Amino acid sequence: KSCWQQLPWLKQPIHRHELQIMAACYYDYPIDRILQQFKYEQKLHHQPLLYQLLAQMKYPKVQAIVPMPISEARLIERGYNQSLLLAQQLAKKLNLPVWQPIHRLEQHSQKGLNRIERIQGIEQQFVLLEKPQIRYRKVLIIDDVVTTGSSIYALHQALQQLGCQQIYACCIAAATNQNAKT
């Protein structure tokens, strides 16, 4: 078997907060380590591999791609939004715009928090940037890792308030119950 074939592939969508989320892999070795390095250690050379994981999935017809927003403080700390980098590549492949109508207020890392702790207060983190000139009805949210799905759920609700009618979500990796505290 090749290295590609041995990745912890996830063959079906996951369900969080009654949302169906497409995920390329389980959040398991080596994908968990690669994502941690990409997100926290500025190992941007992992981007082509992570993009390929997204690129091999089948997507519904949408009008725009919405990367998971990060707060300004997190952006300054990291220097980039990992979900935006991946969304830009996918948008280019699918010939779609990247749409960022939602801003994320100060966020605390969710790493290590349980499901209840993640849900509490997260919905207030997502706010409308301004009245967008263009509104899309069918969008695809891109995120790197989904654990409880609280961030995607909160962003989903904010997009619904903007008038989005069909909101799909996809991520590179999804945590299972065993590794949901990542």
N, C-alpha and C positions, 0 to 999 in steps of 0.2 A: 504494500500500500504506500502511496505517496504521502508526503507531509500534509498536502491539501486534503486528501481523503480521510486522514486521521484526525482532522479538526473536530471539535465537539459539536457537530451540526445539529440543528434543531429543525425537525422536519415539519412541524405544524405551528400555527400561531399560538401565542399564549393569551391568557385572559386575565386582566387586572381591572378592577373597578367596573366590571361589565364592558370593558373595552377589549377589542381583539387587536393584538399587537403582533406584527410580523417580526420575527427575530431570526437572524442568520445562524447564530450559535448559542449554545449554553454558555453561561459565564463560568468557564472552567478552563483548566490549563490546556494549551498555552495562551488562549485568547484573553483570559483574565489578566495575565501578566503583561501582554502586549498592550491592552487597553490602559492599564495602570501607567505604563511607561509613556504612552502617547498623551495621556491626560495630565499626569502629575510630574513627569520628568522631562518634558519637552522633547521626547523622542519622535520627532516629526517624520523620520524615515519610515515609521510604521504606517503612515497614511496610505500609501499605495495598496498595501495588503488589506487594510481595513476597508478601503473603498471597494476592492474586489469582492469582499464579503457582501457588501451592500449591492453591488452591481449584478450579482448572480441571482438576486431575488426577482420575483415577478410582482409588478406593481399595478394597482388599479389606475384607471385614467383619472388624473388630477390636473388642476390648473396651475398649481404652485407648490413649492416645497418650503416648509417652515422648519428651520433648525431650532432645537431646544435652546431658548435663550439662557445666557448666564448673566449674573449681575456685573455691574461696572467694576466693582472691587475684585471679583473673580477674574474678569478679563485683564485687569491690570496685573494681577498676581501671576496669571498664566501666560499672558501675552497673546492669547488666541482663544477662540471658542471652538473646541474640537468638533462639536456637532455642525457648526457653520462650515468648517473646512470640508467635511465629508458631504454636507448638503450641496455645497457649490460644485463639487465634482459630479455628484449624481444629477444635479440639475442640468449641467452641461450635457451629460450623456442623454438625458431624457428630453432635452431642449425645452426646459421649463424655467420660469423665474424663481429666484429665492425670495421669499416674502417674509419680512420680519416686522409685523405690526404690533407685537407684544414685547414689552420690556420686563425684565426680571429685577425686582428690588433686591436689596441686600439679602444674600442667602447664606445660610450656614450649611456646611457640608452635611450631607445626609449619610455619609459613610458611618456605619456602625449603629445607626438608629433602627429601631424596630418599626413595624408597619404603622402602629398607632402614632408614634412620635413623628413619623414622616408626614402623615396626613394632617396632623394638627398644624394649622397656620400656613401651610404651603399655598393654599388657594389665594391668600392675600399677596403672595409674592409676584403674581403676574398681573401687569397693568397695561392698558392700551397706551401706546406711545403717543399717538395723536390720531385724529380722524384720518384714516388712510384714504388717499385719492382713489386707489384701485382696491376693490374687494374681490376676493375669490370665494367661490362657493364649495369647491372641491379641493382639499389640500392634503398633503402628506407631511406628517411630523417626522423629523429625523432626530434620533437620540443615540448616544453611544451605548449606554447600559440601562436596562430596566430592571429594577428590583421589585418594589411594591407597585410601581406604576403611578405613584402619587403625582409626580411632576407632569407626566404625560396627561393624566386626568385633569389636573389644574389648567394646563395649557389648552387642552381640549375644550374645557368650559369657557375659557376666555375667548377662544376662536368662535365658539357657538354664539357668544354675545355679539361678536362682530358680524354675524350672519352666515358663517360657514355652515353648510348643510351636510356635507359628507367629509368627515375628517378621519383619515387613516393614520396609522402610526407604525413606524418601523425602527428597529434598533439593530446594532451589531450583535449584542449579546443580552441574554435574559437570565437572571438569577433564578434558581430553583429554590424550593423551601430550605434545602440544605445550606445554600450559600447566600440566602436573602439578606444577611446582615453586612454585605459588602458595600 
